[in-house]
């Protein structure tokens, strides 16, 4: 059976438009983030950020579990895994705090960062002055435990609006695996749905 004229084109055209819309969905969020220039050694990650503190460590270690609790709620709280996850968090936090105290500067961890993110790129504030066209190595942790490692080209650098010093960089992903792009899109859609439910519940 021959499909009606124009059906194939319309479907393809709609699919492309839907993909484009999904790719440019964007939200403001707070995510664990690490970054460095692509050609710098791995130990340069988070260069120029303030030294970690006990609060920084506690926030970084607890963030994935807090996110999991927010999404799974009573299901996870009642799970036999919950006490083990809590114990692992406590042990890791204790070790990192001890290291940071005995060897200042030795603990280099992701920081909770305000970002604007889409499947096409990510923007964030930084105290470090980068240049347009710089390529960054990025690590992002999407809630609760999805690690994304990719590269991104800086397309714009401006003065940070809500900080006394620093810069806002807007980036475009250069090498982002299809699975990672889908993870970002799913995260954005889920956050949008959660915020919509929260707004409706507030009225």
N, C-alpha and C positions, 0 to 999 in steps of 0.2 A: 504493500500500500504506500503510495507516494504521499509524503507529508505536504500540507498546504504550502503554497508558495510563500516564501518569506519566513517560515517557521524556524528554519535552521539559523538564519541570520539574526532573527529577533532573540532567540534563546542565547546565542553566543554574545550578542551585544549586551543583553541584560546581565549575563554572567560577568562580563568584563566590568560593567558599571557597578555591580554588587561588590566585586573584588576590590575595585578602586575605593568604594565607600568604606569597606571594612578596613582597608589599609590605612585610611586617613582618619579613622576614629581616634579621638585623642582625649585624655583625661589628665587632670592634675592629681598627683598621688605622692605618697611617701614610701620609698623603697630603699632597700639596702643596695648601695652602689659602690663600685671601685673603678678607678680609671687611671690611665697613664698614657703618655705618648707611645704609639705603636712600636717605635724603634728603641725605646728605653728598656732596660732590663726589668725583670719581674719585680725586683725589690723596690723599684721606683713607683709602684702602685700607691696611690693616695699621697704622693709627694706634695708637700706644702700644706697639708691639712694639719690642724692642731693635734698635739699628742693625744692619744686615747686616755680617757679617764675611766674611773669605776662606773660612772653612769653610762658612758659610751658603751663599755663592754656589756653591762647589764641589758641595755636596750638592744644591742646587736644580737646577743644570744637568745633573748626571750622573744624577739619579733616573730620568727616563724611559728613558734608555739602559740603565741597570742593570736596570730592570724588563723591558725588551724582551729583554735577554740571559737573564734568569731564565726567561722564558716560551718563547723561541724556541731558546735554547741554541746548539748547534753549527750549527743551520740558519742563524742570523743571523751567527754568528762567521765562517762560511765564505763569507758573501755578499759580493759586491763592494761592497755599500753600507756595510758595517761600517767600513772605513777612512774613508769620507767622513763618516759620522755622528760618529765619534771626533774627526775634525779640526774639524767644526763645533762640537762640544762644547768643544773646547780653545780655539777662537777666541772663542766667546761668553764662556766663563769668564774668559779673559784680558782682554777688553774690559770686562766688568762689574767685575772686580777693580781695573782701572786707574781706572775711573770712581769707584768707591767710595773709592779712595785719594785721588784728586785733588779730588773734590767730595763730601765726606762728607754723607750723607743724601740723595744724588741717586738712589741705586739702591733701588728699591722692588719687591721680588720676592716670589713665593709662598714660604711657609715650610713645611718638612716638619713636620707636626702630627699628634699622636696624636688620632684621632677614633673615635667609634662611629657607624657609618653604616648606614642602611637606605634603602629607596626612599621612606620617609615623612619622613625628616629626618636631621639630623646633630648630634652633640654634640661639644664640644671645650673645652679649657681656654684661657683668655685672661687677660692681665693687666688688661684693660679692664673696667670695671664697666658692664655693660648692665642693662637692666630687662626684666622680663617684658612681653611684647607689643611690644617693639621689633622692627622689621623690618630684616633685614640683606640686603645684596647680597653674594652669595657667588660665589667662583670655586673650583672643585675640579678637580684634574687626576687622572683615573683612569688607572692604568697601561695601556699605556705613554704614549699621547699624546692621550687623550680629555679635552677641556676642557668642563666643565659650568658654565654661568653661570645662576644662578637667584636667587630671593629666598626668605627663610625667616623665619618669625615665632618669636621666642624664647618658649618656653612655660614655661621654668623656669631660674632662676639660683641656683646653690649655691656654697659655698666649695669650691675645688679640693682634692681629697683628697690628691693626691700632689705638691703643690707648696707651698712655704712661703707664697707669696702668690698671689693671683689667684682666678679664678672658673671654674666649669664652667657652660657654657650648653647647654641642650637646645633644639633648634629643630625646627620642622615646616615642610617646604617649602610655599610658597604658590603659586609659579608654576614648575612643573617640567614641561617638555615630555615627552610620552610616550616619545619616542626616548631622552631623557636618563634617564628612569626605568628604561627597559629596559637601558641601559648600566650603571646602578648595580646592578640585579638580577643581570645577567650577571657583573659584577665580583665581587659577593658570592659567588655560586655557584662561580665559578672559584677564589677564595681559599679557600673552605671545602673544595673538592675537593683543592687543593694541600696544605692543612694536614692533611687526612685521609691523603693519600698519604705525607706526611712522617712522620706518627705511626706508620703501618703499617710504613714502612721502618725506623723506629727500634727496632721490636720484633723 
